[in-house]
Amino acid sequence: MMFRSRIKWIALLVLILSVGSLLVHLSITKSSSVQLASYSRGTLWQDFDSLLGAAQDFRNKHLWRPVKSLETLQPYANPRNSYTAPSSINNGFIYAKIFGGFDKIRSSICDLVTISRLLNATLIIPELQESLRSKGISNKFKSFSYLYDEEQFISFLKNDVIIAKVLPENLKAARKRNEFPLFKPKNSASTKFYLEEVLPKLKKASVIGLVVSDGGCLQSTLPASMPELQRLRCRVAFHALQLRSEIQVLGKKMVERLRRSGQSFLAYHPGLVRDKLAYHGCAELFQDLHSELIQYRRAQMIRQKFISEELIVDSHLRKDNGLCPLMPEEVGILLKALGYSQKAIIYLAGSEMFGGHRVLIPLRAMFPHLVDRTSLCSTEELSELVGPETPLPENTYEMPPRKSDKQLKEEWNKAGPRPRPLPPPPDRPIYQHEKEGWYGWLTENDTEPTPSPMDLRNQAHRLLWDALDFVVSVEADVFFPGFNNDGSGLPDFSSLVMGQRLYERPSSRTYRLDRKVIQQLFNITREDMYHPDRNWTVRVREHLNSSLGESGLIRQSMLSKPRLFLSHPLPECSCRTSTLEDSRQIRSDDGRFLYGGEDECPKWIKSAGAEKSKTDDGDQPDYEHDLLTEQSETEEDFAKSKVASAFDQDEEWDPND
């Protein structure tokens, strides 16, 4: 009996030890698998970035340095020859209303000042329709002062144009009665149009009005006899149009925060704007309701005769021709091909991101340090920028009356090759997000609803967000555009940034890529985008690096300048500290300079540039680039295999790990 009881106790002890051992092994296995998964997802990019140790960071310094071939260019928009100051006795007053966002406003103001100089008229501070008090902005600001410094604008241009804040009292009543001639010029209006058609009416009525809605009211390329008017455009855009002090201060704070760690940063503007996508027919690049939104806007443009094309076009063919923006995923692959590491800081510019943050997921996986204004600014800072505003009622949405089965069947039969999405089935509950915003009207109605007061206020806020992004993008060490030179003839954010950088700091790294060439390269490796061969990477680098210098400037001068002068203000608004050889100067068929043609800088600019170069760290030899070609084939093949493995892990990688 005693023996049996001992056997039971021994069996129980063995059982307890077995269970304990099993639990210990399970816990060890779980811990190891978590650590292994964390390593594979969170450290694979770091392993590749540190593959060559400190030499990797040493080699990548050339990706942030200025372009040496452009260091002789200096900003110089001062008048060259005899330039008379404006007279108080002139032909009358010009008042204007400007429609559009930040980019259209900036370009339009420059044209208005130039026209006022051409017609010898006094310019009244333009009214920005997006920032009127009727749009719900703070009473602290007027229309123009919501964005820009009025006093700076008036005082800086006192030797060019007389600018007044309002019309004289004896003319205000007549304007309200619409007694003065009103013009709606296109952005391609010539100087001949203003001198022959507008000037006589200005002299007769003493006041004329201009309604500017195309992002400008004067052609970009002016006659060769009017270079001073082009320089006036530069003085307006790059000196007189200063953002109000609150925007400048917050923008500089954002730049300081980006550089706080001592690193350089890259600014990227995707250019995913609904109007641009609709204009070029890029709907098929998106899915479900986003493509329907683009098509709806395109149909509007066709009815307004803004475009004279068919509603349905082949978006992929348009993209192959460079008429659609690069998607963020493609930009990430290009940056990786150039050699930017995962640790690179990328600032995301643009107040409108059509497609939402979903399209940014691949880019954020490759570059986790992707930030925007909401990452760098607190809610309080952004609220102070907006100013005190009157509370508005929240957007209320009333469900439209339910359509009958007969109506739904008739609509379905008339829908054509692109049917509208069917409404939710009646047995499923209708969620709140399906009742509000674009989802609600797109699934239930054929027309876009009138913007609510809150929508109008948010549109005004976008001007401020674009202004902040403009400051950061101009100051960035590198700028990469997602969609510029789109051919629409309308100004775009990226082109304005590129023009400002070319004027202020011509040698700063600004990629001026050819999207058509890039798409051809992507089509070569479309099925294997995340581990392309070495030759593909070399070709990408050659194209992007060449776009930084002479070839990129020539292409900008050919494609961008004829549509928007501010995107390429050379050679009128710059000078060279050393004369460019005649053999390197390139002209177009009509005799216009595509590269070169700048005047020689005056002595005071040369001396200032010499002093700066002595203290500039950026003039060190760019020998890091040479190291790239000295790596052995074995090392490059090894690095390529690591890149391929890293790209394979993108979908599982979590930047927060």
C-alpha positions as CSV (number, residue, x, y, z in Angstrom):
1,M,0.0,0.0,0.0
2,M,2.8,2.3,0.9
3,F,4.6,1.5,-2.4
4,R,1.5,2.4,-4.4
5,S,1.2,5.8,-2.7
6,R,4.8,6.6,-3.5
7,I,4.3,5.8,-7.1
8,K,1.3,8.1,-7.3
9,W,3.4,11.0,-5.8
10,I,6.2,10.4,-8.2
11,A,3.8,10.3,-11.1
12,L,2.2,13.6,-10.0
13,L,5.6,15.2,-9.6
14,V,6.7,14.1,-13.1
15,L,3.4,15.5,-14.5
16,I,4.0,18.9,-12.8
17,L,7.5,19.1,-14.1
18,S,6.4,18.2,-17.6
19,V,3.7,20.9,-17.6
20,G,6.2,23.4,-16.2
21,S,8.8,22.5,-18.8
22,L,6.2,22.8,-21.6
23,L,5.1,26.3,-20.4
24,V,8.7,27.5,-20.2
25,H,9.4,26.2,-23.7
26,L,6.3,27.9,-25.1
27,S,7.2,31.2,-23.5
28,I,10.7,31.0,-24.9
29,T,9.4,30.2,-28.3
30,K,6.9,33.1,-28.3
31,S,9.5,35.5,-27.1
32,S,12.0,34.4,-29.8
33,S,9.4,34.6,-32.6
34,V,8.4,38.1,-31.6
35,Q,12.0,39.3,-31.5
36,L,12.7,37.6,-34.8
37,A,9.7,39.1,-36.4
38,S,10.6,42.5,-35.0
39,Y,14.1,42.2,-36.3
40,S,13.0,41.1,-39.8
41,R,10.4,43.9,-40.0
42,G,12.1,46.7,-38.1
43,T,15.8,46.4,-38.7
44,L,16.2,45.1,-42.2
45,W,16.3,48.6,-43.7
46,Q,18.7,49.6,-41.0
47,D,20.9,46.6,-41.7
48,F,21.1,47.7,-45.4
49,D,21.8,51.3,-44.4
50,S,24.6,50.3,-42.1
51,L,25.9,47.6,-44.4
52,L,29.0,49.6,-45.2
53,G,29.2,51.1,-41.7
54,A,30.2,54.8,-41.5
55,A,31.3,54.8,-45.1
56,Q,27.6,54.6,-46.2
57,D,26.8,58.0,-44.5
58,F,30.1,59.4,-45.8
59,R,29.2,58.5,-49.4
60,N,25.7,59.8,-49.2
61,K,26.7,63.4,-48.4
62,H,26.8,64.3,-52.1
63,L,23.0,63.7,-52.2
64,W,22.5,66.9,-50.2
65,R,25.2,69.2,-51.5
66,P,24.6,72.1,-53.9
67,V,25.1,71.7,-57.6
68,K,28.5,73.3,-58.3
69,S,27.9,74.1,-61.9
70,L,25.2,76.5,-60.9
71,E,27.1,78.3,-58.1
72,T,28.0,81.2,-60.4
73,L,24.4,82.2,-60.8
74,Q,23.2,84.9,-58.4
75,P,19.8,86.6,-57.9
76,Y,19.7,90.0,-59.6
77,A,16.3,91.5,-60.4
78,N,17.2,95.2,-60.2
79,P,16.5,97.4,-63.2
80,R,19.4,97.4,-65.7
81,N,18.9,100.6,-67.7
82,S,17.1,103.9,-67.2
83,Y,14.0,103.1,-65.2
84,T,11.6,105.9,-64.4
85,A,9.6,106.1,-61.2
86,P,5.8,106.1,-61.5
87,S,4.0,109.4,-61.5
88,S,1.1,110.3,-59.3
89,I,-0.6,111.7,-62.5
90,N,-1.4,108.6,-64.4
91,N,-4.2,107.0,-66.5
92,G,-6.4,105.9,-63.6
93,F,-7.1,103.0,-61.2
94,I,-7.2,99.2,-61.6
95,Y,-9.0,97.0,-59.2
96,A,-9.1,93.2,-59.4
97,K,-10.7,90.1,-58.0
98,I,-8.6,86.9,-57.9
99,F,-10.1,83.5,-57.8
100,G,-8.1,80.3,-57.0
101,G,-5.7,78.8,-54.5
102,F,-2.3,79.8,-53.3
103,D,-0.5,79.2,-56.6
104,K,-3.0,81.0,-58.7
105,I,-3.0,84.0,-56.3
106,R,0.7,84.4,-56.3
107,S,1.0,84.3,-60.1
108,S,-2.0,86.6,-60.6
109,I,-0.7,89.3,-58.3
110,C,2.6,89.5,-60.3
111,D,0.7,89.9,-63.5
112,L,-1.5,92.6,-62.1
113,V,1.5,94.7,-61.0
114,T,3.1,94.3,-64.4
115,I,-0.1,95.4,-66.2
116,S,-0.4,98.4,-63.9
117,R,3.2,99.4,-64.9
118,L,2.4,98.8,-68.5
119,L,-0.7,100.9,-68.5
120,N,0.7,103.6,-66.1
121,A,-2.1,103.1,-63.6
122,T,-2.6,102.9,-59.9
123,L,-3.2,99.4,-58.6
124,I,-5.7,98.8,-55.8
125,I,-4.8,96.0,-53.4
126,P,-6.3,92.9,-55.1
127,E,-9.2,91.1,-53.5
128,L,-8.6,87.4,-52.9
129,Q,-11.9,85.7,-53.2
130,E,-10.8,82.6,-51.2
131,S,-10.1,84.7,-48.1
132,L,-13.0,87.2,-47.9
133,R,-14.6,87.6,-44.6
134,S,-17.8,86.2,-46.1
135,K,-15.9,82.9,-46.3
136,G,-15.7,82.8,-42.5
137,I,-12.1,83.9,-41.8
138,S,-11.1,85.8,-38.7
139,N,-12.2,89.5,-38.5
140,K,-8.6,90.2,-37.7
141,F,-7.6,90.0,-41.3
142,K,-8.8,91.5,-44.6
143,S,-8.6,89.6,-47.9
144,F,-5.0,90.3,-49.0
145,S,-3.6,90.6,-45.5
146,Y,-4.8,87.0,-44.7
147,L,-1.7,85.8,-46.6
148,Y,0.6,88.7,-47.4
149,D,2.1,91.8,-45.7
150,E,0.3,94.8,-47.2
151,E,2.8,97.4,-46.1
152,Q,5.8,95.5,-47.4
153,F,3.9,95.1,-50.7
154,I,3.2,98.8,-51.1
155,S,6.5,100.1,-49.9
156,F,8.8,97.8,-51.9
157,L,7.1,98.6,-55.2
158,K,6.9,102.4,-54.7
159,N,9.5,102.9,-57.4
160,D,7.6,100.6,-59.8
161,V,3.9,101.1,-59.3
162,I,1.7,103.2,-57.2
163,I,-0.4,101.0,-55.0
164,A,-3.4,102.1,-52.9
165,K,-5.4,100.1,-50.4
166,V,-8.9,101.2,-51.6
167,L,-10.5,103.3,-54.3
168,P,-11.0,107.0,-53.5
169,E,-14.3,107.7,-51.8
170,N,-15.8,109.5,-54.8
171,L,-15.4,106.3,-56.9
172,K,-16.6,103.6,-54.5
173,A,-20.3,104.2,-55.2
174,A,-19.8,104.1,-58.9
175,R,-18.1,100.7,-58.6
176,K,-20.9,99.3,-56.6
177,R,-23.3,100.4,-59.4
178,N,-21.0,98.6,-61.9
179,E,-20.4,101.7,-63.9
180,F,-16.8,100.9,-64.8
181,P,-15.6,98.6,-67.5
182,L,-14.9,95.0,-66.4
183,F,-12.6,92.6,-68.1
184,K,-12.0,88.9,-67.7
185,P,-8.7,88.3,-69.4
186,K,-7.1,84.9,-70.0
187,N,-3.7,84.0,-68.7
188,S,-2.4,84.2,-72.3
189,A,-3.5,87.8,-72.8
190,S,-0.9,89.8,-74.7
191,T,0.5,93.3,-74.1
192,K,-1.1,94.3,-77.4
193,F,-4.5,93.4,-75.9
194,Y,-4.0,95.7,-72.9
195,L,-2.5,98.6,-74.9
196,E,-5.1,98.6,-77.7
197,E,-8.3,97.5,-75.9
198,V,-8.0,98.1,-72.2
199,L,-5.9,101.3,-72.1
200,P,-8.4,103.4,-74.1
201,K,-11.3,102.4,-71.8
202,L,-9.1,103.1,-68.8
203,K,-8.3,106.6,-70.0
204,K,-12.0,107.2,-70.7
205,A,-13.5,105.8,-67.4
206,S,-10.4,106.4,-65.1
207,V,-11.2,103.0,-63.5
208,I,-11.3,99.5,-64.8
209,G,-11.9,96.1,-63.1
210,L,-10.2,92.8,-63.8
211,V,-11.5,89.4,-62.9
212,V,-8.6,86.9,-62.8
213,S,-9.5,83.2,-62.6
214,D,-6.9,81.4,-64.7
215,G,-4.0,81.9,-62.4
216,G,-2.8,84.9,-64.4
217,C,-3.9,87.7,-66.8
218,L,-0.7,88.2,-68.9
219,Q,1.2,86.0,-71.2
220,S,4.4,84.4,-69.7
221,T,6.7,85.3,-72.6
222,L,6.8,89.0,-73.3
223,P,8.4,90.7,-76.3
224,A,12.2,91.0,-76.2
225,S,11.9,94.7,-75.8
226,M,10.3,94.4,-72.4
227,P,12.9,92.7,-70.2
228,E,12.2,95.2,-67.4
229,L,8.6,94.0,-67.1
230,Q,9.9,90.5,-66.6
231,R,12.3,91.7,-63.9
232,L,9.3,93.5,-62.3
233,R,7.6,90.2,-62.1
234,C,10.6,88.8,-60.2
235,R,10.7,91.8,-57.8
236,V,7.0,91.3,-57.0
237,A,7.2,87.5,-56.5
238,F,10.5,87.2,-54.8
239,H,10.7,90.4,-52.8
240,A,7.4,92.4,-52.5
241,L,5.1,89.4,-51.9
242,Q,6.2,88.6,-48.3
243,L,4.0,86.3,-46.3
244,R,2.6,87.9,-43.2
245,S,5.0,87.7,-40.2
246,E,3.0,85.0,-38.3
247,I,3.3,82.7,-41.3
248,Q,7.0,83.4,-41.8
249,V,7.8,82.9,-38.1
250,L,6.0,79.5,-37.9
251,G,7.5,78.4,-41.2
252,K,11.0,79.1,-39.9
253,K,10.3,77.2,-36.7
254,M,9.2,74.2,-38.8
255,V,12.5,74.4,-40.7
256,E,14.5,74.6,-37.5
257,R,12.7,71.6,-36.1
258,L,13.4,69.6,-39.2
259,R,17.1,70.4,-38.9
260,R,17.3,70.1,-35.1
261,S,19.0,66.7,-35.3
262,G,21.7,68.2,-37.6
263,Q,20.4,66.4,-40.6
264,S,19.4,67.7,-44.0
265,F,15.9,67.2,-45.3
266,L,14.0,66.7,-48.6
267,A,10.7,68.4,-49.5
268,Y,8.3,66.5,-51.7
269,H,5.1,67.8,-53.2
270,P,2.9,65.0,-54.7
271,G,0.8,67.2,-56.8
272,L,-2.3,65.0,-56.3
273,V,-4.9,67.7,-56.9
274,R,-8.4,66.8,-58.1
275,D,-8.5,69.6,-60.8
276,K,-5.2,68.6,-62.3
277,L,-6.1,64.9,-62.3
278,A,-9.4,65.7,-64.0
279,Y,-7.8,67.9,-66.6
280,H,-5.4,65.2,-67.7
281,G,-7.8,62.3,-67.4
282,C,-5.9,60.4,-64.7
283,A,-9.0,58.8,-63.1
284,E,-8.0,55.2,-63.6
285,L,-4.9,55.6,-61.4
286,F,-7.3,55.5,-58.5
287,Q,-10.0,53.2,-57.4
288,D,-13.7,53.1,-56.7
289,L,-15.2,56.5,-55.7
290,H,-12.0,58.5,-56.1
291,S,-12.1,57.8,-59.9
292,E,-15.8,58.8,-59.9
293,L,-14.9,62.1,-58.3
294,I,-12.3,62.8,-60.9
295,Q,-14.7,62.0,-63.7
296,Y,-17.4,64.2,-62.3
297,R,-14.9,67.1,-62.2
298,R,-13.7,66.3,-65.7
299,A,-17.3,66.4,-67.0
300,Q,-17.7,69.9,-65.4
301,M,-14.6,71.1,-67.2
302,I,-15.9,69.8,-70.5
303,R,-19.2,71.6,-70.0
304,Q,-17.4,74.8,-69.1
305,K,-15.3,74.3,-72.3
306,F,-12.1,74.4,-70.3
307,I,-11.1,71.3,-72.0
308,S,-12.2,70.0,-75.4
309,E,-11.6,66.2,-75.0
310,E,-13.7,63.2,-74.4
311,L,-14.8,62.3,-70.9
312,I,-13.3,58.8,-71.0
313,V,-9.6,58.5,-71.9
314,D,-6.9,56.0,-71.3
315,S,-5.3,57.1,-68.0
316,H,-2.4,54.7,-68.3
317,L,-1.5,56.0,-71.8
318,R,-1.7,59.6,-70.4
319,K,0.7,58.5,-67.6
320,D,3.1,57.0,-70.1
321,N,3.2,60.4,-71.9
322,G,4.1,62.1,-68.6
323,L,0.7,63.8,-68.2
324,C,-0.1,62.3,-64.8
325,P,1.7,62.7,-61.5
326,L,4.1,60.2,-60.1
327,M,2.5,58.2,-57.3
328,P,4.2,58.4,-53.9
329,E,5.2,54.7,-54.2
330,E,7.1,55.5,-57.4
331,V,8.8,58.5,-55.8
332,G,10.0,56.3,-53.0
333,I,11.6,53.8,-55.4
334,L,13.3,56.7,-57.2
335,L,14.7,58.1,-54.0
336,K,16.0,54.7,-53.0
337,A,17.6,54.2,-56.4
338,L,19.3,57.6,-55.9
339,G,20.8,56.3,-52.7
340,Y,18.7,58.1,-50.0
341,S,18.7,56.1,-46.9
342,Q,15.8,55.1,-44.7
343,K,16.9,57.7,-42.2
344,A,16.3,60.6,-44.6
345,I,13.8,63.2,-43.4
346,I,11.1,63.9,-46.0
347,Y,8.7,66.8,-45.7
348,L,5.3,66.3,-47.3
349,A,4.0,69.5,-48.8
350,G,0.6,70.3,-50.1
351,S,-2.7,71.1,-48.5
352,E,-4.6,68.7,-50.8
353,M,-3.8,65.0,-51.0
354,F,-6.3,63.4,-53.3
355,G,-6.6,59.8,-52.5
356,G,-5.9,60.4,-48.8
357,H,-3.1,58.9,-46.7
358,R,-3.7,55.5,-48.2
359,V,-1.6,56.4,-51.2
360,L,1.3,57.3,-48.9
361,I,1.5,53.9,-47.2
362,P,4.3,52.5,-49.5
363,L,6.3,55.7,-49.3
364,R,6.0,55.8,-45.5
365,A,7.1,52.2,-45.4
366,M,10.3,53.1,-47.3
367,F,10.9,56.4,-45.4
368,P,9.4,56.3,-41.9
369,H,10.6,59.9,-41.2
370,L,7.9,61.3,-43.5
371,V,6.4,64.4,-41.8
372,D,4.1,67.2,-42.6
373,R,2.9,70.4,-40.9
374,T,0.7,68.5,-38.4
375,S,3.8,66.6,-37.3
376,L,5.8,69.7,-36.7
377,C,3.2,72.1,-35.4
378,S,0.9,71.9,-32.4
379,T,-2.8,72.5,-32.7
380,E,-2.4,75.7,-30.7
381,E,0.3,77.0,-33.2
382,L,-2.0,76.4,-36.2
383,S,-5.0,77.9,-34.4
384,E,-3.0,81.1,-33.6
385,L,-2.1,81.3,-37.3
386,V,-5.8,81.2,-38.3
387,G,-6.8,83.7,-35.7
388,P,-10.0,84.0,-33.7
389,E,-13.0,82.8,-35.7
390,T,-16.7,82.9,-35.2
391,P,-18.0,79.4,-34.4
392,L,-19.9,77.9,-37.2
393,P,-22.6,75.2,-37.1
394,E,-21.3,71.7,-37.9
395,N,-22.1,70.4,-41.4
396,T,-25.5,68.8,-41.2
397,Y,-26.6,66.3,-43.8
398,E,-30.1,65.4,-44.7
399,M,-30.6,62.1,-46.5
400,P,-32.3,62.7,-49.9
401,P,-35.7,61.0,-50.5
402,R,-35.3,57.4,-51.3
403,K,-35.6,56.6,-55.0
404,S,-38.1,54.1,-56.2
405,D,-37.1,50.8,-57.8
406,K,-38.4,52.1,-61.1
407,Q,-36.1,55.2,-60.9
408,L,-33.1,53.1,-59.9
409,K,-33.7,50.7,-62.8
410,E,-34.0,53.6,-65.3
411,E,-30.8,55.2,-64.0
412,W,-29.0,51.9,-64.3
413,N,-30.1,51.4,-67.9
414,K,-28.9,55.0,-68.8
415,A,-25.6,54.8,-66.8
416,G,-23.5,53.8,-69.9
417,P,-20.1,52.1,-69.7
418,R,-19.2,53.7,-66.4
419,P,-22.2,53.0,-64.1
420,R,-22.5,54.9,-60.9
421,P,-22.1,52.8,-57.7
422,L,-25.4,51.4,-56.4
423,P,-26.8,52.6,-53.1
424,P,-26.4,50.3,-50.0
425,P,-28.9,47.5,-49.9
426,P,-31.9,48.2,-47.8
427,D,-31.3,45.4,-45.3
428,R,-27.9,46.9,-44.3
429,P,-27.6,49.8,-41.9
430,I,-26.4,53.1,-43.5
431,Y,-23.3,54.3,-41.6
432,Q,-22.6,57.9,-40.7
433,H,-19.6,58.2,-43.1
434,E,-21.9,57.2,-46.0
435,K,-24.2,60.1,-45.3
436,E,-21.6,62.9,-45.2
437,G,-19.1,64.5,-47.6
438,W,-18.4,63.4,-51.1
439,Y,-19.4,59.7,-50.4
440,G,-22.9,60.7,-49.7
441,W,-23.6,63.0,-52.7
442,L,-21.7,60.8,-55.1
443,T,-23.8,57.7,-54.3
444,E,-27.2,59.5,-54.1
445,N,-27.0,62.6,-56.3
446,D,-25.9,63.6,-59.8
447,T,-24.7,67.1,-58.7
448,E,-22.1,68.2,-56.2
449,P,-23.7,70.1,-53.3
450,T,-23.1,73.8,-52.6
451,P,-20.1,74.2,-50.2
452,S,-21.2,74.8,-46.6
453,P,-19.9,77.7,-44.5
454,M,-17.4,75.2,-42.9
455,D,-16.2,74.1,-46.4
456,L,-15.6,77.7,-47.4
457,R,-13.6,78.3,-44.2
458,N,-11.5,75.2,-44.8
459,Q,-10.7,76.4,-48.3
460,A,-9.4,79.6,-46.8
461,H,-7.3,77.6,-44.3
462,R,-5.7,75.8,-47.2
463,L,-4.1,79.1,-48.3
464,L,-2.3,79.2,-44.9
465,W,-1.2,75.6,-45.1
466,D,0.1,76.0,-48.6
467,A,2.0,79.1,-47.5
468,L,3.7,77.2,-44.7
469,D,4.6,74.4,-47.1
470,F,5.9,77.0,-49.5
471,V,8.3,78.4,-46.9
472,V,9.6,74.9,-45.9
473,S,9.9,73.7,-49.5
474,V,11.9,76.8,-50.6
475,E,14.3,76.3,-47.6
476,A,14.7,72.5,-48.0
477,D,18.1,71.1,-48.9
478,V,16.5,69.0,-51.7
479,F,13.1,69.5,-53.5
480,F,11.4,66.7,-55.5
481,P,8.3,67.5,-57.5
482,G,5.6,64.9,-58.1
483,F,3.8,66.9,-60.8
484,N,5.0,70.0,-62.5
485,N,5.1,71.2,-66.1
486,D,1.7,69.5,-66.6
487,G,1.0,71.5,-69.7
488,S,-2.4,72.9,-68.6
489,G,-1.1,76.4,-68.7
490,L,-2.1,77.0,-65.0
491,P,0.4,77.7,-62.3
492,D,1.2,74.8,-59.9
493,F,2.8,74.7,-56.5
494,S,5.9,72.8,-57.5
495,S,6.7,75.1,-60.4
496,L,6.5,78.2,-58.1
497,V,8.8,76.5,-55.5
498,M,11.2,75.5,-58.2
499,G,11.3,79.1,-59.6
500,Q,11.8,80.6,-56.2
501,R,14.6,78.2,-55.4
502,L,16.2,78.9,-58.8
503,Y,16.2,82.6,-58.1
504,E,17.2,82.7,-54.4
505,R,19.6,79.7,-54.4
506,P,20.2,78.5,-57.9
507,S,22.7,75.8,-56.8
508,S,20.3,74.1,-54.4
509,R,19.4,70.6,-55.4
510,T,16.1,70.7,-57.3
511,Y,15.1,67.7,-59.4
512,R,13.6,68.7,-62.8
513,L,12.8,65.2,-64.0
514,D,11.1,64.2,-67.2
515,R,8.1,62.1,-66.2
516,K,7.8,60.6,-69.7
517,V,11.4,59.2,-69.4
518,I,10.7,58.0,-65.8
519,Q,7.6,56.2,-66.9
520,Q,9.5,54.5,-69.7
521,L,12.0,53.3,-67.1
522,F,9.2,52.1,-64.8
523,N,7.6,50.2,-67.7
524,I,10.8,48.3,-68.2
525,T,10.7,46.9,-64.6
526,R,7.0,47.2,-63.8
527,E,6.8,43.5,-62.9
528,D,9.8,43.7,-60.7
529,M,9.8,47.2,-59.3
530,Y,11.1,46.4,-55.8
531,H,14.2,44.6,-57.0
532,P,15.3,46.1,-60.3
533,D,18.6,45.2,-61.8
534,R,21.7,47.3,-61.5
535,N,21.5,48.8,-65.1
536,W,18.0,50.2,-64.3
537,T,19.3,51.9,-61.2
538,V,22.2,53.4,-63.1
539,R,19.9,54.8,-65.8
540,V,17.6,56.3,-63.1
541,R,20.5,58.0,-61.4
542,E,21.9,59.3,-64.7
543,H,18.5,60.9,-65.6
544,L,17.8,62.4,-62.2
545,N,21.3,63.7,-61.6
546,S,21.4,65.3,-65.0
547,S,18.1,67.0,-64.3
548,L,19.8,69.0,-61.5
549,G,22.0,70.9,-63.8
550,E,22.2,72.2,-67.4
551,S,19.9,69.7,-69.1
552,G,17.2,70.1,-66.4
553,L,17.3,73.9,-66.8
554,I,17.1,73.7,-70.6
555,R,14.1,71.5,-70.3
556,Q,12.4,73.9,-67.8
557,S,13.1,76.8,-70.1
558,M,11.5,75.0,-73.1
559,L,8.4,73.5,-71.3
560,S,7.7,75.5,-68.2
561,K,8.8,79.1,-68.9
562,P,6.4,79.6,-71.9
563,R,3.5,78.9,-69.6
564,L,4.7,80.3,-66.2
565,F,7.6,82.8,-66.2
566,L,8.0,82.5,-62.4
567,S,8.9,78.9,-62.7
568,H,12.1,79.7,-64.7
569,P,13.1,83.4,-64.2
570,L,16.3,83.0,-66.2
571,P,18.2,84.8,-67.7
572,E,16.3,88.0,-67.0
573,C,16.4,87.9,-63.2
574,S,19.9,86.5,-62.5
575,C,23.5,87.3,-63.2
576,R,26.7,85.4,-63.3
577,T,29.8,86.0,-61.2
578,S,31.9,84.6,-64.1
579,T,31.0,84.9,-67.7
580,L,29.7,81.7,-69.4
581,E,31.5,80.7,-72.5
582,D,29.6,81.3,-75.7
583,S,29.9,77.7,-76.7
584,R,27.9,76.7,-73.7
585,Q,25.1,79.2,-74.3
586,I,22.0,77.6,-76.0
587,R,19.3,79.4,-77.8
588,S,15.9,78.3,-79.1
589,D,14.8,78.5,-82.7
590,D,13.2,81.9,-82.1
591,G,16.5,83.3,-80.6
592,R,15.4,83.0,-76.9
593,F,18.1,81.9,-74.4
594,L,17.5,78.4,-73.1
595,Y,20.7,78.3,-71.1
596,G,23.0,81.2,-70.4
597,G,22.5,84.8,-71.5
598,E,22.7,86.2,-67.9
599,D,24.4,89.6,-67.4
600,E,27.7,89.7,-65.5
601,C,27.1,90.5,-61.8
602,P,28.1,93.9,-60.5
603,K,31.1,94.1,-58.2
604,W,29.0,94.3,-54.9
605,I,27.4,91.0,-55.7
606,K,30.8,89.4,-56.6
607,S,32.4,90.6,-53.4
608,A,29.4,89.3,-51.3
609,G,29.6,86.0,-53.0
610,A,33.3,85.7,-52.4
611,E,32.9,86.4,-48.7
612,K,30.1,83.8,-48.5
613,S,32.2,81.1,-50.3
614,K,35.0,81.5,-47.7
615,T,32.6,80.6,-44.9
616,D,30.5,78.1,-46.8
617,D,31.1,74.5,-45.9
618,G,29.5,73.3,-49.1
619,D,32.5,74.1,-51.3
620,Q,34.5,71.1,-50.2
621,P,35.4,68.6,-52.9
622,D,32.6,66.4,-53.9
623,Y,34.7,63.3,-53.8
624,E,32.0,61.2,-52.2
625,H,30.5,60.6,-55.6
626,D,33.7,59.1,-56.9
627,L,33.6,56.6,-54.1
628,L,30.4,55.1,-55.5
629,T,32.3,54.0,-58.6
630,E,35.2,52.5,-56.7
631,Q,33.2,49.9,-54.9
632,S,33.9,46.3,-56.0
633,E,31.4,44.3,-58.0
634,T,31.0,41.9,-55.1
635,E,30.1,44.7,-52.7
636,E,27.5,46.1,-55.2
637,D,25.9,42.7,-55.8
638,F,25.7,42.1,-52.1
639,A,24.1,45.5,-51.5
640,K,21.7,44.9,-54.4
641,S,20.6,41.6,-52.8
642,K,20.0,43.4,-49.5
643,V,17.9,46.0,-51.2
644,A,15.8,43.3,-52.9
645,S,15.3,41.6,-49.5
646,A,14.4,44.9,-47.9
647,F,11.8,45.8,-50.5
648,D,10.2,42.3,-50.0
649,Q,9.5,43.2,-46.4
650,D,7.7,46.5,-47.1
651,E,4.2,45.3,-46.5
652,E,5.0,43.8,-43.1
653,W,7.3,46.5,-41.9
654,D,6.0,48.8,-39.2
655,P,8.0,52.1,-38.7
656,N,6.8,52.4,-35.1
657,D,8.6,49.2,-34.1
